[in-house]
Amino acid sequence: MSNQQWPPPGGRQDSPWAHQDPGHRAPQFHDAGGRDPRRPFGQAPTPPPPDHELRPPRPKGPIVAVVVAVVVVIAAVVGGLQLIGAEPAAQPTASPSAVAGPTAQRTGNYIPFEGNGDGIFEIVSHRWTDDGLELRIRVEIEHGEYQFGLFAFTDDTREAYDPLDPRPFTVRQGAPYEADVFFPMPRADSTIVLSTPSGAVALNALAVPGN
């Protein structure tokens, strides 16, 4: 190998390396992308963010069907709860005549009472005589066994009268008491009172006309 220098000193000046190309432009530092000094060597560069705004993907196909099914089920459950929470329609209540005992349909005037067996007090029939008032009474109770008494008073004078037989009578559930009662009293518009055996507590009362 020759020790000759290249290019030789004082050599030819027409060498392409001796003259600058008029079209040549020195590299500028801003032309090439610089390395991020915070990124370790060898790590792939982070891709630039997309120009458009990121949006979550919209549900498609089976996912939409499942969502619709869930909404339908929730609506059905809410509707069912509203129907369950609503108040039931009012049922017609039975009149006192509908709770009569085992005998025939009532024919007289009657009234319910409470506090001594809870039941029905009825005057089946009545008739005035020269000596007083004849009554056919009926008493029935809903439960248990209780004793009762009777007394009467005239509406104008409020004078009280006991029946001819003042002894109390017993009524049992399922076995209504029906009997004839006579009150020696003057003929007038009157009130017949069903009471406790001693007569201290009036349970209810029925009117009897004097005419």
C-alpha positions as CSV (number, residue, x, y, z in Angstrom):
1,M,0.0,0.0,0.0
2,S,1.4,3.4,-1.0
3,N,2.0,6.0,1.6
4,Q,0.8,8.7,-0.9
5,Q,-1.6,11.1,0.7
6,W,-5.1,11.7,-0.8
7,P,-5.6,14.1,-2.2
8,P,-1.9,14.7,-2.8
9,P,-0.7,18.1,-1.6
10,G,-0.7,20.6,-4.4
11,G,-2.7,18.1,-6.4
12,R,-5.3,18.8,-9.1
13,Q,-7.9,21.4,-8.2
14,D,-10.5,19.9,-10.5
15,S,-11.3,17.1,-8.1
16,P,-15.1,16.9,-7.3
17,W,-14.1,17.1,-3.6
18,A,-12.3,20.3,-4.1
19,H,-15.4,22.4,-5.2
20,Q,-18.7,22.9,-3.3
21,D,-21.8,21.8,-5.1
22,P,-24.0,24.9,-5.7
23,G,-27.1,22.7,-5.0
24,H,-25.8,21.3,-1.9
25,R,-27.5,22.4,1.4
26,A,-26.0,21.6,4.8
27,P,-28.3,19.6,7.0
28,Q,-30.3,21.6,9.4
29,F,-31.0,20.3,12.9
30,H,-34.7,21.2,12.8
31,D,-35.2,18.9,9.7
32,A,-34.9,15.7,11.7
33,G,-37.0,14.8,14.6
34,G,-35.1,14.9,17.8
35,R,-35.2,12.1,20.4
36,D,-37.2,12.8,23.5
37,P,-34.6,13.0,26.3
38,R,-37.2,11.6,28.8
39,R,-37.6,8.4,26.7
40,P,-35.1,5.5,27.4
41,F,-32.9,4.4,24.6
42,G,-34.3,1.6,22.5
43,Q,-38.0,2.4,23.3
44,A,-40.4,2.8,20.4
45,P,-41.5,6.4,19.9
46,T,-45.1,7.2,21.2
47,P,-47.5,7.6,18.2
48,P,-49.0,11.1,17.9
49,P,-52.6,11.5,19.1
50,P,-55.2,11.3,16.4
51,D,-56.6,14.5,15.1
52,H,-60.3,13.5,15.7
53,E,-61.9,13.5,19.1
54,L,-61.9,10.1,20.9
55,R,-65.4,8.6,21.5
56,P,-66.4,5.3,23.2
57,P,-67.7,2.8,20.7
58,R,-71.5,2.6,20.3
59,P,-73.1,-0.7,21.3
60,K,-74.0,-2.9,18.4
61,G,-76.0,-6.0,17.6
62,P,-76.6,-8.4,20.6
63,I,-75.5,-5.7,23.2
64,V,-78.4,-3.4,22.1
65,A,-80.8,-6.3,22.3
66,V,-79.7,-7.1,25.9
67,V,-80.0,-3.5,27.0
68,V,-83.5,-3.2,25.5
69,A,-84.6,-6.5,27.3
70,V,-83.3,-5.2,30.6
71,V,-85.2,-2.0,30.2
72,V,-88.4,-3.9,29.4
73,V,-88.0,-6.2,32.5
74,I,-87.4,-3.2,34.8
75,A,-90.5,-1.4,33.5
76,A,-92.6,-4.6,34.0
77,V,-91.3,-5.0,37.6
78,V,-92.1,-1.3,38.4
79,G,-95.6,-1.6,36.9
80,G,-96.2,-4.8,38.9
81,L,-95.1,-3.1,42.2
82,Q,-97.5,-0.2,41.5
83,L,-100.3,-2.6,41.0
84,I,-99.5,-4.6,44.1
85,G,-99.1,-1.3,46.2
86,A,-102.5,0.0,45.0
87,E,-105.4,-0.3,47.4
88,P,-107.9,-3.1,46.5
89,A,-111.4,-2.2,45.4
90,A,-113.8,-1.8,48.2
91,Q,-116.0,-4.8,48.6
92,P,-119.7,-4.4,49.5
93,T,-120.3,-5.0,53.2
94,A,-123.1,-7.2,54.3
95,S,-126.1,-5.6,55.9
96,P,-127.3,-6.9,59.3
97,S,-129.9,-9.0,57.6
98,A,-127.2,-10.9,55.8
99,V,-125.7,-12.2,59.1
100,A,-128.9,-13.7,60.4
101,G,-128.8,-17.0,62.3
102,P,-130.1,-20.4,61.2
103,T,-133.7,-19.3,61.2
104,A,-135.8,-17.8,58.4
105,Q,-135.3,-14.3,56.9
106,R,-135.9,-11.4,59.3
107,T,-139.4,-10.0,59.4
108,G,-139.2,-7.3,62.1
109,N,-137.0,-4.3,62.9
110,Y,-133.5,-5.1,64.1
111,I,-130.2,-3.4,65.1
112,P,-126.7,-4.7,65.8
113,F,-125.0,-4.3,69.2
114,E,-121.5,-4.6,70.6
115,G,-119.9,-5.2,74.0
116,N,-121.7,-8.3,75.2
117,G,-121.1,-11.0,72.5
118,D,-121.6,-8.7,69.5
119,G,-124.8,-9.6,67.7
120,I,-128.3,-8.6,66.5
121,F,-131.3,-7.5,68.6
122,E,-134.6,-7.8,66.7
123,I,-138.3,-7.2,67.5
124,V,-140.0,-9.8,65.3
125,S,-143.5,-8.6,66.0
126,H,-145.4,-6.4,68.6
127,R,-149.0,-6.0,69.7
128,W,-150.7,-3.6,72.1
129,T,-153.3,-4.9,74.4
130,D,-155.4,-3.4,77.2
131,D,-152.9,-4.6,79.7
132,G,-149.7,-3.6,77.9
133,L,-147.3,-4.5,75.1
134,E,-146.7,-8.0,73.7
135,L,-143.4,-8.5,71.9
136,R,-141.7,-11.3,70.0
137,I,-138.0,-10.7,70.4
138,R,-134.9,-12.3,68.9
139,V,-131.2,-12.1,70.0
140,E,-128.3,-13.7,68.4
141,I,-124.5,-13.4,69.0
142,E,-121.5,-14.0,66.9
143,H,-119.4,-15.9,69.5
144,G,-119.4,-17.2,73.0
145,E,-122.3,-17.3,75.5
146,Y,-123.8,-14.2,77.2
147,Q,-126.8,-13.2,79.3
148,F,-129.0,-10.3,78.6
149,G,-131.9,-8.3,80.1
150,L,-134.7,-6.1,78.8
151,F,-136.5,-3.0,79.9
152,A,-138.8,-0.4,78.2
153,F,-139.7,3.3,78.6
154,T,-142.3,5.6,77.1
155,D,-140.8,8.3,74.9
156,D,-142.8,11.2,76.3
157,T,-142.5,10.5,80.1
158,R,-139.2,8.5,80.1
159,E,-140.7,6.2,82.7
160,A,-139.1,2.8,82.7
161,Y,-140.9,-0.6,82.8
162,D,-139.6,-4.1,83.4
163,P,-141.0,-7.1,81.6
164,L,-143.5,-9.4,83.4
165,D,-140.7,-11.9,83.7
166,P,-137.6,-9.8,84.5
167,R,-135.2,-12.7,84.7
168,P,-132.2,-12.5,82.4
169,F,-131.9,-14.9,79.4
170,T,-128.9,-16.7,78.0
171,V,-127.8,-16.6,74.3
172,R,-125.2,-18.9,72.8
173,Q,-123.3,-18.7,69.5
174,G,-125.2,-20.6,66.8
175,A,-128.3,-20.8,68.9
176,P,-130.3,-17.5,68.6
177,Y,-132.8,-16.8,71.4
178,E,-136.4,-16.1,70.4
179,A,-139.2,-15.6,72.9
180,D,-142.4,-13.8,73.7
181,V,-142.1,-10.9,76.2
182,F,-144.8,-8.9,77.9
183,F,-144.5,-5.4,79.3
184,P,-147.3,-4.1,81.6
185,M,-147.2,-0.5,80.5
186,P,-149.5,2.2,79.0
187,R,-149.9,2.4,75.3
188,A,-147.6,5.0,73.9
189,D,-144.6,5.5,71.6
190,S,-142.0,3.5,73.4
191,T,-138.4,2.2,73.3
192,I,-137.3,-1.3,74.1
193,V,-133.8,-1.6,75.4
194,L,-131.5,-4.7,75.3
195,S,-129.1,-4.5,78.2
196,T,-126.6,-6.5,80.3
197,P,-128.3,-8.9,82.9
198,S,-128.3,-6.3,85.6
199,G,-129.7,-3.6,83.3
200,A,-126.8,-1.3,84.2
201,V,-125.5,-1.1,80.6
202,A,-127.7,-0.5,77.6
203,L,-126.4,-2.3,74.5
204,N,-128.9,-0.9,72.0
205,A,-132.6,-0.1,71.6
206,L,-135.5,-0.4,69.2
207,A,-138.6,1.8,68.9
208,V,-142.2,0.6,69.0
209,P,-145.0,2.9,67.9
210,G,-148.0,3.4,70.2
211,N,-150.6,3.4,67.4
